[in-house]
Amino acid sequence: MMLRAKSSTAHRPWATRFSGPRSSARRFALVFMMLPLALLGACLLRLTSQKSAFRIPECSFASSCPSGFTCTNGYCVSADTANSLTVDVQLSPGTSSGFLRPVQMTSQNLSQLTSATLPTFVLASPVNVTGSVAVPADASVLPTSIEIVAERPGAIAGTIARFSTFAQKTPAAEWTYTLAVLPGTYAFTVTPKDAPSPPVTVLDASITESTSQTFTLTDPAALIEVRGRVVQVGSEVATVGGLTVQIIDEAAQIRSTTATTAADGTFTVWIAPGATEALLQVRGTEASGLYPAVDVDAGIVAAGFSAGDVSLGDLSGGRVSTTFRVLASDGGAVPNARVRSVGSIGAGTVTATGTTGSTGEWTVGLYPGSYVAEVAPPSGAGSASARSSVSVSPSGNTVVVTLPDKVLISLSVASSVGDPVAYAPISLRRVGELDASAAPWVIDEIAATTDSNGRAAVLVDPGRFDVSVTPVPSTRLPATTIEGAFFSSGGALPITLPRGLTVTGLVIGPDAFYVADVLVEFFASTPDASVTPPVLASTVSASDGTFVVTLPNP
Protein backbone atom coordinates (compact mmCIF):
# COMPACT_ATOMS: atom_id res chain seq x y z
CA MET A 1 0.00 0.00 0.00
CA MET A 2 1.24 3.43 -0.82
CA LEU A 3 0.72 6.24 1.59
CA ARG A 4 0.01 9.50 -0.10
CA ALA A 5 0.72 12.77 1.63
CA LYS A 6 -2.27 15.03 2.13
CA SER A 7 -2.28 18.40 0.53
CA SER A 8 -0.94 21.11 2.84
CA THR A 9 -4.08 23.06 2.19
CA ALA A 10 -6.23 20.44 3.92
CA HIS A 11 -5.47 21.96 7.35
CA ARG A 12 -5.58 25.51 6.05
CA PRO A 13 -8.90 26.12 4.31
CA TRP A 14 -8.00 29.82 4.17
CA ALA A 15 -5.23 28.93 1.72
CA THR A 16 -7.66 28.11 -1.08
CA ARG A 17 -10.10 30.81 0.02
CA PHE A 18 -7.52 33.55 -0.46
CA SER A 19 -5.95 32.32 -3.67
CA GLY A 20 -7.34 32.86 -7.04
CA PRO A 21 -8.60 35.78 -9.08
CA ARG A 22 -10.60 37.44 -6.27
CA SER A 23 -8.04 37.09 -3.45
CA SER A 24 -7.20 40.80 -3.36
CA ALA A 25 -10.84 41.81 -2.90
CA ARG A 26 -11.29 39.23 -0.14
CA ARG A 27 -8.19 40.44 1.72
CA PHE A 28 -9.49 44.03 1.57
CA ALA A 29 -12.90 42.95 2.92
CA LEU A 30 -11.26 41.07 5.84
CA VAL A 31 -9.14 44.07 6.82
CA PHE A 32 -12.21 46.34 6.62
CA MET A 33 -14.15 43.98 8.91
CA MET A 34 -11.34 43.70 11.53
CA LEU A 35 -10.56 47.43 11.72
CA PRO A 36 -13.45 48.32 14.13
CA LEU A 37 -12.45 45.41 16.38
CA ALA A 38 -8.86 46.63 16.53
CA LEU A 39 -9.98 50.16 17.42
CA LEU A 40 -12.28 48.83 20.15
CA GLY A 41 -9.46 46.69 21.59
CA ALA A 42 -7.14 49.68 21.70
CA CYS A 43 -9.72 51.73 23.60
CA LEU A 44 -10.30 48.95 26.11
CA LEU A 45 -6.55 48.53 26.60
CA ARG A 46 -6.18 52.24 27.30
CA LEU A 47 -9.05 52.24 29.79
CA THR A 48 -7.68 49.14 31.51
CA SER A 49 -4.20 50.64 31.79
CA GLN A 50 -5.65 53.82 33.28
CA LYS A 51 -7.75 51.93 35.81
CA SER A 52 -4.84 49.68 36.82
CA ALA A 53 -2.32 52.51 37.19
CA PHE A 54 -1.93 51.83 40.90
CA ARG A 55 -0.77 48.26 40.28
CA ILE A 56 3.02 48.12 40.35
CA PRO A 57 4.90 45.78 38.00
CA GLU A 58 8.33 44.49 38.98
CA CYS A 59 11.36 46.10 37.37
CA SER A 60 15.16 46.12 37.36
CA PHE A 61 15.90 49.50 35.80
CA ALA A 62 14.03 52.76 35.32
CA SER A 63 13.93 52.04 31.59
CA SER A 64 11.80 48.98 32.38
CA CYS A 65 8.98 51.18 33.70
CA PRO A 66 6.27 53.05 31.76
CA SER A 67 6.53 56.77 31.15
CA GLY A 68 6.03 58.76 34.38
CA PHE A 69 7.21 55.88 36.56
CA THR A 70 10.58 55.09 38.11
CA CYS A 71 12.10 51.85 39.44
CA THR A 72 12.10 51.95 43.26
CA ASN A 73 13.16 48.89 45.24
CA GLY A 74 12.42 46.61 42.32
CA TYR A 75 8.96 48.06 41.63
CA CYS A 76 7.66 50.64 39.19
CA VAL A 77 6.18 53.50 41.20
CA SER A 78 4.84 56.86 40.15
CA ALA A 79 7.68 59.36 39.92
CA ASP A 80 5.98 61.57 42.53
CA THR A 81 6.29 58.78 45.14
CA ALA A 82 10.08 58.61 44.98
CA ASN A 83 10.51 61.79 47.01
CA SER A 84 12.27 62.24 50.32
CA LEU A 85 10.62 60.73 53.41
CA THR A 86 12.01 61.08 56.92
CA VAL A 87 10.80 58.57 59.49
CA ASP A 88 11.72 57.10 62.87
CA VAL A 89 12.33 53.35 62.92
CA GLN A 90 11.99 50.86 65.76
CA LEU A 91 13.40 47.34 65.48
CA SER A 92 12.07 44.71 67.89
CA PRO A 93 14.02 41.45 67.50
CA GLY A 94 12.39 38.16 68.39
CA THR A 95 13.18 36.70 71.80
CA SER A 96 15.27 33.91 70.24
CA SER A 97 17.49 36.26 68.23
CA GLY A 98 19.85 37.10 71.09
CA PHE A 99 19.45 40.84 70.51
CA LEU A 100 17.90 43.30 72.94
CA ARG A 101 14.63 44.93 72.08
CA PRO A 102 13.78 47.48 71.00
CA VAL A 103 16.40 49.33 68.90
CA GLN A 104 15.32 52.82 67.83
CA MET A 105 16.69 55.02 65.07
CA THR A 106 15.41 58.52 64.37
CA SER A 107 15.39 60.75 61.28
CA GLN A 108 15.94 57.97 58.76
CA ASN A 109 15.84 59.64 55.34
CA LEU A 110 14.31 57.31 52.76
CA SER A 111 15.16 59.40 49.70
CA GLN A 112 15.33 58.34 46.04
CA LEU A 113 15.53 54.68 46.95
CA THR A 114 16.56 52.21 44.28
CA SER A 115 16.87 48.46 44.22
CA ALA A 116 20.64 48.90 44.38
CA THR A 117 20.60 51.06 47.53
CA LEU A 118 18.38 49.31 50.04
CA PRO A 119 18.04 50.86 53.49
CA THR A 120 20.00 48.60 55.81
CA PHE A 121 19.30 48.67 59.53
CA VAL A 122 22.00 47.29 61.81
CA LEU A 123 21.03 45.94 65.23
CA ALA A 124 23.29 47.32 67.94
CA SER A 125 25.39 45.00 70.09
CA PRO A 126 24.44 45.08 73.78
CA VAL A 127 26.93 46.05 76.45
CA ASN A 128 27.04 44.41 79.85
CA VAL A 129 26.88 46.28 83.12
CA THR A 130 28.19 44.04 85.88
CA GLY A 131 28.69 44.68 89.54
CA SER A 132 27.37 44.11 92.99
CA VAL A 133 24.86 45.48 95.45
CA ALA A 134 26.29 46.17 98.89
CA VAL A 135 23.90 45.29 101.71
CA PRO A 136 24.68 46.81 105.14
CA ALA A 137 26.38 44.15 107.24
CA ASP A 138 24.46 45.06 110.37
CA ALA A 139 21.05 45.10 108.69
CA SER A 140 18.55 43.35 110.93
CA VAL A 141 16.36 42.34 107.98
CA LEU A 142 17.99 41.18 104.74
CA PRO A 143 16.23 41.47 101.36
CA THR A 144 14.77 38.37 99.76
CA SER A 145 15.65 39.66 96.28
CA ILE A 146 17.10 42.78 94.66
CA GLU A 147 15.91 44.11 91.28
CA ILE A 148 18.09 46.37 89.11
CA VAL A 149 16.29 48.47 86.48
CA ALA A 150 17.91 50.77 83.89
CA GLU A 151 15.64 53.26 82.10
CA ARG A 152 16.12 56.12 79.66
CA PRO A 153 13.87 58.08 77.30
CA GLY A 154 13.55 56.33 73.97
CA ALA A 155 14.91 57.88 70.81
CA ILE A 156 11.33 57.98 69.54
CA ALA A 157 9.21 60.57 71.34
CA GLY A 158 7.06 59.31 74.18
CA THR A 159 8.79 55.94 74.55
CA ILE A 160 10.94 54.48 77.33
CA ALA A 161 13.85 52.04 76.94
CA ARG A 162 13.83 49.71 79.97
CA PHE A 163 16.16 46.84 80.88
CA SER A 164 16.05 44.87 84.13
CA THR A 165 17.51 41.92 85.99
CA PHE A 166 17.75 40.49 89.51
CA ALA A 167 20.93 40.29 91.56
CA GLN A 168 21.98 36.80 92.65
CA LYS A 169 23.16 36.01 96.14
CA THR A 170 26.51 34.21 96.18
CA PRO A 171 27.65 31.65 98.79
CA ALA A 172 29.76 34.46 100.27
CA ALA A 173 26.53 36.41 100.93
CA GLU A 174 27.33 38.94 98.18
CA TRP A 175 24.74 40.17 95.71
CA THR A 176 26.07 40.25 92.12
CA TYR A 177 24.38 40.97 88.81
CA THR A 178 24.88 41.28 85.04
CA LEU A 179 22.56 43.57 83.09
CA ALA A 180 22.64 43.81 79.28
CA VAL A 181 21.70 47.25 77.93
CA LEU A 182 22.07 49.22 74.73
CA PRO A 183 24.55 52.11 74.83
CA GLY A 184 23.06 55.29 76.32
CA THR A 185 22.55 57.36 79.46
CA TYR A 186 20.39 55.65 82.07
CA ALA A 187 18.73 56.12 85.42
CA PHE A 188 19.37 53.02 87.53
CA THR A 189 16.94 51.99 90.27
CA VAL A 190 17.89 49.25 92.72
CA THR A 191 14.94 47.91 94.72
CA PRO A 192 15.36 45.44 97.61
CA LYS A 193 12.35 43.28 98.38
CA ASP A 194 11.05 42.67 101.91
CA ALA A 195 13.71 44.80 103.60
CA PRO A 196 13.62 48.20 105.31
CA SER A 197 16.11 49.73 102.86
CA PRO A 198 14.29 51.87 100.26
CA PRO A 199 15.08 51.83 96.53
CA VAL A 200 18.38 53.42 95.47
CA THR A 201 18.41 55.61 92.36
CA VAL A 202 21.47 56.63 90.31
CA LEU A 203 20.73 59.23 87.62
CA ASP A 204 22.59 60.07 84.39
CA ALA A 205 24.82 56.99 84.25
CA SER A 206 26.47 57.00 80.82
CA ILE A 207 26.98 53.49 79.45
CA THR A 208 28.96 53.32 76.18
CA GLU A 209 30.77 50.03 76.65
CA SER A 210 30.79 47.08 79.01
CA THR A 211 31.48 48.42 82.49
CA SER A 212 30.92 47.78 86.18
CA GLN A 213 28.60 49.59 88.56
CA THR A 214 28.35 49.06 92.30
CA PHE A 215 25.30 50.06 94.27
CA THR A 216 25.03 50.44 98.03
CA LEU A 217 21.75 50.06 99.83
CA THR A 218 21.08 52.72 102.41
CA ASP A 219 22.16 51.71 105.87
CA PRO A 220 18.97 51.24 107.91
CA ALA A 221 20.61 53.28 110.64
CA ALA A 222 20.58 56.29 108.28
CA LEU A 223 16.95 55.83 107.24
CA ILE A 224 14.14 57.97 108.56
CA GLU A 225 11.47 55.98 110.35
CA VAL A 226 7.95 57.25 109.73
CA ARG A 227 5.07 56.04 111.86
CA GLY A 228 1.38 56.76 111.51
CA ARG A 229 -2.15 55.46 111.71
CA VAL A 230 -4.95 55.23 109.15
CA VAL A 231 -8.38 56.14 110.48
CA GLN A 232 -11.88 56.75 109.17
CA VAL A 233 -14.25 59.35 110.55
CA GLY A 234 -17.85 58.52 111.31
CA SER A 235 -19.84 58.66 114.51
CA GLU A 236 -16.43 58.03 116.07
CA VAL A 237 -12.87 57.62 114.85
CA ALA A 238 -12.17 54.05 113.77
CA THR A 239 -8.89 52.52 112.70
CA VAL A 240 -8.49 50.63 109.44
CA GLY A 241 -6.22 47.63 108.91
CA GLY A 242 -5.10 45.84 105.76
CA LEU A 243 -4.30 48.95 103.70
CA THR A 244 -0.96 49.61 101.98
CA VAL A 245 1.04 52.77 102.75
CA GLN A 246 4.03 54.27 100.91
CA ILE A 247 5.72 57.68 100.76
CA ILE A 248 6.92 58.84 97.33
CA ASP A 249 8.91 61.88 96.20
CA GLU A 250 8.85 61.72 92.40
CA ALA A 251 11.05 64.80 91.95
CA ALA A 252 13.84 63.42 94.15
CA GLN A 253 13.29 59.84 92.94
CA ILE A 254 12.90 58.63 96.54
CA ARG A 255 10.48 55.92 97.58
CA SER A 256 9.94 54.53 101.01
CA THR A 257 9.39 50.93 101.90
CA THR A 258 5.79 49.72 101.63
CA ALA A 259 3.83 48.81 104.76
CA THR A 260 0.46 47.22 105.45
CA THR A 261 -1.60 48.72 108.24
CA ALA A 262 -2.11 46.53 111.29
CA ALA A 263 -5.52 45.79 112.75
CA ASP A 264 -5.27 49.00 114.80
CA GLY A 265 -4.48 51.02 111.64
CA THR A 266 -0.83 51.65 112.53
CA PHE A 267 2.04 51.46 110.05
CA THR A 268 5.81 52.05 109.91
CA VAL A 269 7.82 52.83 106.76
CA TRP A 270 11.48 53.76 106.22
CA ILE A 271 12.63 56.37 103.74
CA ALA A 272 16.02 57.77 102.75
CA PRO A 273 16.81 61.42 103.65
CA GLY A 274 16.19 64.11 101.04
CA ALA A 275 12.45 63.92 100.37
CA THR A 276 11.10 67.47 100.15
CA GLU A 277 7.93 67.00 98.04
CA ALA A 278 6.70 63.76 99.56
CA LEU A 279 3.26 62.29 98.96
CA LEU A 280 1.85 59.70 101.35
CA GLN A 281 -0.35 57.21 99.52
CA VAL A 282 -2.93 54.91 101.11
CA ARG A 283 -4.46 52.18 98.98
CA GLY A 284 -6.95 49.44 99.64
CA THR A 285 -6.19 45.81 98.95
CA GLU A 286 -8.36 42.92 97.85
CA ALA A 287 -8.30 41.64 101.41
CA SER A 288 -9.20 44.99 102.99
CA GLY A 289 -12.23 45.65 100.79
CA LEU A 290 -13.35 48.92 99.23
CA TYR A 291 -11.76 51.95 100.88
CA PRO A 292 -11.01 55.34 99.37
CA ALA A 293 -7.60 55.70 97.73
CA VAL A 294 -6.11 58.71 99.52
CA ASP A 295 -3.05 60.91 98.72
CA VAL A 296 -1.78 63.20 101.49
CA ASP A 297 0.81 65.93 100.93
CA ALA A 298 3.58 65.09 103.40
CA GLY A 299 6.00 67.80 102.28
CA ILE A 300 9.50 67.54 103.79
CA VAL A 301 10.28 64.23 105.47
CA ALA A 302 13.15 64.61 107.95
CA ALA A 303 14.27 62.97 111.18
CA GLY A 304 11.48 63.00 113.73
CA PHE A 305 8.74 63.23 111.10
CA SER A 306 5.43 61.62 112.07
CA ALA A 307 2.55 60.95 109.69
CA GLY A 308 0.09 61.07 112.58
CA ASP A 309 -3.48 60.08 111.81
CA VAL A 310 -4.13 59.72 108.08
CA SER A 311 -7.88 60.09 107.59
CA LEU A 312 -9.88 58.38 104.90
CA GLY A 313 -12.62 60.97 105.52
CA ASP A 314 -16.19 60.66 106.66
CA LEU A 315 -17.42 57.15 105.93
CA SER A 316 -20.54 57.42 108.10
CA GLY A 317 -22.93 54.54 107.86
CA GLY A 318 -20.45 52.26 106.16
CA ARG A 319 -21.11 50.51 102.90
CA VAL A 320 -24.64 49.70 101.74
CA SER A 321 -25.70 46.95 99.36
CA THR A 322 -26.04 48.27 95.81
CA THR A 323 -27.25 46.16 92.89
CA PHE A 324 -26.53 47.10 89.28
CA ARG A 325 -29.09 45.65 86.87
CA VAL A 326 -28.01 45.84 83.21
CA LEU A 327 -30.68 45.59 80.50
CA ALA A 328 -30.68 45.63 76.71
CA SER A 329 -32.89 48.06 74.79
CA ASP A 330 -35.62 45.38 74.57
CA GLY A 331 -35.64 44.96 78.35
CA GLY A 332 -33.78 41.66 78.42
CA ALA A 333 -31.04 41.00 80.97
CA VAL A 334 -27.40 41.35 79.84
CA PRO A 335 -25.18 38.75 81.56
CA ASN A 336 -21.36 39.03 81.64
CA ALA A 337 -21.50 42.82 81.33
CA ARG A 338 -18.52 44.62 82.90
CA VAL A 339 -19.39 47.34 85.40
CA ARG A 340 -17.16 49.95 86.99
CA SER A 341 -18.39 52.48 89.55
CA VAL A 342 -16.15 55.41 90.52
CA GLY A 343 -17.01 58.01 93.16
CA SER A 344 -15.36 60.74 95.23
CA ILE A 345 -16.00 59.44 98.74
CA GLY A 346 -14.55 60.77 101.96
CA ALA A 347 -11.02 62.05 101.40
CA GLY A 348 -10.32 59.96 98.31
CA THR A 349 -11.70 57.96 95.42
CA VAL A 350 -13.54 54.64 95.61
CA THR A 351 -13.46 52.35 92.60
CA ALA A 352 -15.50 49.15 92.39
CA THR A 353 -15.51 46.75 89.44
CA GLY A 354 -17.45 43.58 88.72
CA THR A 355 -19.36 41.48 86.18
CA THR A 356 -23.09 40.79 85.96
CA GLY A 357 -24.35 37.27 86.47
CA SER A 358 -26.87 35.24 84.48
CA THR A 359 -29.69 37.58 85.60
CA GLY A 360 -27.81 40.66 84.44
CA GLU A 361 -27.16 41.81 88.03
CA TRP A 362 -24.04 42.59 90.09
CA THR A 363 -24.20 43.49 93.78
CA VAL A 364 -21.49 45.37 95.69
CA GLY A 365 -21.19 47.34 98.91
CA LEU A 366 -20.72 51.09 98.27
CA TYR A 367 -20.55 54.11 100.54
CA PRO A 368 -23.46 56.56 100.11
CA GLY A 369 -22.65 59.28 97.61
CA SER A 370 -22.40 60.10 93.92
CA TYR A 371 -20.75 57.76 91.43
CA VAL A 372 -20.24 57.42 87.70
CA ALA A 373 -21.13 53.95 86.44
CA GLU A 374 -19.59 52.66 83.22
CA VAL A 375 -21.03 49.49 81.71
CA ALA A 376 -19.69 47.49 78.77
CA PRO A 377 -21.54 44.49 77.31
CA PRO A 378 -19.69 41.24 76.55
CA SER A 379 -17.89 40.91 73.25
CA GLY A 380 -20.24 40.19 70.34
CA ALA A 381 -23.35 41.60 72.01
CA GLY A 382 -25.70 43.82 70.03
CA SER A 383 -25.83 46.37 72.85
CA ALA A 384 -23.49 49.33 73.16
CA SER A 385 -21.63 50.45 76.29
CA ALA A 386 -23.06 53.22 78.46
CA ARG A 387 -22.03 55.71 81.14
CA SER A 388 -24.41 57.23 83.67
CA SER A 389 -24.41 59.10 86.98
CA VAL A 390 -25.53 57.06 89.99
CA SER A 391 -26.61 58.20 93.45
CA VAL A 392 -26.21 55.68 96.28
CA SER A 393 -28.50 56.34 99.26
CA PRO A 394 -27.97 55.08 102.83
CA SER A 395 -30.71 52.50 102.27
CA GLY A 396 -30.62 49.61 99.81
CA ASN A 397 -30.20 50.57 96.15
CA THR A 398 -30.95 49.04 92.77
CA VAL A 399 -29.43 50.87 89.82
CA VAL A 400 -30.88 50.04 86.41
CA VAL A 401 -28.66 50.73 83.39
CA THR A 402 -30.24 50.27 79.95
CA LEU A 403 -27.72 49.84 77.15
CA PRO A 404 -28.44 51.40 73.74
CA ASP A 405 -28.16 49.39 70.53
CA LYS A 406 -25.04 49.41 68.42
CA VAL A 407 -25.15 51.06 64.99
CA LEU A 408 -24.35 49.41 61.65
CA ILE A 409 -21.56 51.04 59.64
CA SER A 410 -20.81 50.13 56.02
CA LEU A 411 -17.14 50.56 55.11
CA SER A 412 -15.73 50.67 51.59
CA VAL A 413 -12.02 50.78 50.76
CA ALA A 414 -10.65 51.80 47.36
CA SER A 415 -7.39 52.95 45.80
CA SER A 416 -6.87 56.50 44.59
CA VAL A 417 -7.99 55.42 41.11
CA GLY A 418 -11.18 53.82 42.40
CA ASP A 419 -10.25 50.15 42.41
CA PRO A 420 -11.69 48.25 45.39
CA VAL A 421 -9.11 46.98 47.88
CA ALA A 422 -10.04 43.41 48.70
CA TYR A 423 -9.26 41.45 51.87
CA ALA A 424 -7.80 44.44 53.71
CA PRO A 425 -7.81 44.20 57.54
CA ILE A 426 -9.67 47.08 59.24
CA SER A 427 -9.36 48.09 62.88
CA LEU A 428 -11.79 50.43 64.67
CA ARG A 429 -10.64 51.76 68.05
CA ARG A 430 -13.06 53.76 70.14
CA VAL A 431 -11.56 57.04 71.36
CA GLY A 432 -14.56 58.96 72.70
CA GLU A 433 -18.26 59.00 73.31
CA LEU A 434 -20.96 61.01 71.56
CA ASP A 435 -20.05 64.12 73.51
CA ALA A 436 -16.36 63.64 72.64
CA SER A 437 -15.55 63.23 76.34
CA ALA A 438 -12.59 61.26 77.64
CA ALA A 439 -12.28 57.70 76.48
CA PRO A 440 -14.52 55.32 78.48
CA TRP A 441 -13.27 52.68 80.86
CA VAL A 442 -13.62 49.95 78.22
CA ILE A 443 -12.04 50.88 74.88
CA ASP A 444 -13.72 49.07 72.01
CA GLU A 445 -11.38 47.32 69.58
CA ILE A 446 -13.27 46.02 66.55
CA ALA A 447 -11.68 44.08 63.68
CA ALA A 448 -13.07 43.49 60.20
CA THR A 449 -11.83 42.53 56.72
CA THR A 450 -13.05 43.79 53.37
CA ASP A 451 -14.59 41.32 50.96
CA SER A 452 -13.65 40.83 47.31
CA ASN A 453 -15.44 44.11 46.51
CA GLY A 454 -13.56 46.11 49.14
CA ARG A 455 -16.56 46.34 51.49
CA ALA A 456 -17.18 45.45 55.14
CA ALA A 457 -20.01 45.98 57.62
CA VAL A 458 -19.49 46.32 61.38
CA LEU A 459 -21.60 47.00 64.47
CA VAL A 460 -20.14 49.72 66.71
CA ASP A 461 -21.09 51.78 69.72
CA PRO A 462 -22.26 55.30 68.97
CA GLY A 463 -19.15 57.44 69.42
CA ARG A 464 -15.82 58.44 67.92
CA PHE A 465 -13.40 55.94 66.41
CA ASP A 466 -9.99 55.83 64.81
CA VAL A 467 -10.44 53.66 61.71
CA SER A 468 -7.24 52.04 60.39
CA VAL A 469 -6.86 50.07 57.15
CA THR A 470 -3.81 47.86 56.54
CA PRO A 471 -3.84 46.56 52.95
CA VAL A 472 -2.10 43.29 52.13
CA PRO A 473 1.51 43.88 50.98
CA SER A 474 0.83 42.78 47.40
CA THR A 475 -1.31 45.89 46.79
CA ARG A 476 1.67 48.22 47.47
CA LEU A 477 -0.76 50.60 49.13
CA PRO A 478 0.06 52.28 52.46
CA ALA A 479 -1.80 51.78 55.71
CA THR A 480 -4.23 54.64 56.34
CA THR A 481 -5.97 55.86 59.50
CA ILE A 482 -9.02 58.13 59.70
CA GLU A 483 -8.97 59.74 63.14
CA GLY A 484 -12.09 60.58 65.13
CA ALA A 485 -14.73 59.23 62.74
CA PHE A 486 -18.07 60.13 64.35
CA PHE A 487 -20.83 57.50 64.33
CA SER A 488 -24.16 58.52 65.86
CA SER A 489 -26.34 56.28 63.71
CA GLY A 490 -25.97 53.83 60.85
CA GLY A 491 -24.21 55.06 57.73
CA ALA A 492 -21.39 54.58 55.24
CA LEU A 493 -17.71 55.47 55.50
CA PRO A 494 -15.74 55.43 52.23
CA ILE A 495 -11.97 55.17 52.66
CA THR A 496 -9.53 56.04 49.88
CA LEU A 497 -5.97 54.75 50.07
CA PRO A 498 -3.36 56.98 48.41
CA ARG A 499 -0.37 55.75 46.45
CA GLY A 500 2.54 54.84 48.64
CA LEU A 501 6.32 54.59 48.78
CA THR A 502 7.39 50.94 48.68
CA VAL A 503 10.51 50.33 50.75
CA THR A 504 12.51 47.13 50.59
CA GLY A 505 15.18 46.88 53.26
CA LEU A 506 17.51 44.63 55.15
CA VAL A 507 18.12 43.90 58.84
CA ILE A 508 21.57 42.66 59.84
CA GLY A 509 23.55 42.23 63.03
CA PRO A 510 26.88 43.90 63.82
CA ASP A 511 28.62 40.88 62.25
CA ALA A 512 26.77 41.58 58.94
CA PHE A 513 24.71 38.38 59.22
CA TYR A 514 21.04 38.55 58.32
CA VAL A 515 18.57 38.72 61.23
CA ALA A 516 15.10 37.23 60.78
CA ASP A 517 11.90 37.69 62.79
CA VAL A 518 12.53 41.37 63.56
CA LEU A 519 9.47 43.60 63.86
CA VAL A 520 10.26 46.75 61.84
CA GLU A 521 8.01 49.70 62.68
CA PHE A 522 8.05 53.08 60.92
CA PHE A 523 6.91 56.13 62.91
CA ALA A 524 6.14 59.62 61.67
CA SER A 525 8.86 62.01 62.85
CA THR A 526 7.42 64.58 65.27
CA PRO A 527 8.94 67.49 67.17
CA ASP A 528 6.64 66.91 70.17
CA ALA A 529 8.70 64.84 72.61
CA SER A 530 5.72 64.21 74.90
CA VAL A 531 3.59 62.33 72.38
CA THR A 532 4.41 58.98 70.80
CA PRO A 533 4.03 59.43 67.01
CA PRO A 534 1.67 57.16 65.06
CA VAL A 535 2.93 53.99 63.39
CA LEU A 536 2.93 54.53 59.62
CA ALA A 537 3.55 50.89 58.75
CA SER A 538 5.12 47.74 60.16
CA THR A 539 6.38 44.40 58.92
CA VAL A 540 8.62 41.50 59.98
CA SER A 541 11.98 40.63 58.42
CA ALA A 542 12.16 37.34 56.50
CA SER A 543 14.67 34.52 56.94
CA ASP A 544 17.19 36.39 54.77
CA GLY A 545 16.75 39.61 56.80
CA THR A 546 14.81 41.42 54.07
CA PHE A 547 11.53 43.24 54.50
CA VAL A 548 9.06 45.04 52.23
CA VAL A 549 6.71 47.73 53.48
CA THR A 550 4.65 50.48 51.89
CA LEU A 551 4.74 53.92 53.50
CA PRO A 552 2.46 56.89 52.83
CA ASN A 553 3.39 59.01 49.85
CA PRO A 554 5.75 61.80 51.08
Helices and strands as residue ranges (DSSP letters): G 8-11, H 13-17, H 23-51, G 62-64, E 69-72, E 75-78, G 79-81, E 86-93, E 103-109, E 120-122, E 127-134, E 145-153, E 160-166, E 168-169, E 175-181, E 184-193, E 200-207, E 211-212, E 215-216, G 220-222, E 224-233, E 238-239, E 244-249, E 254-255, E 259-260, E 266-271, E 278-283, E 294-299, E 308-314, E 320-327, E 338-345, E 348-355, E 361-366, E 369-376, E 386-392, E 397-402, E 407-415, E 425-432, E 445-449, E 455-460, E 463-469, G 473-475, E 480-487, E 491-497, E 500-508, E 518-524, E 535-540, E 546-552
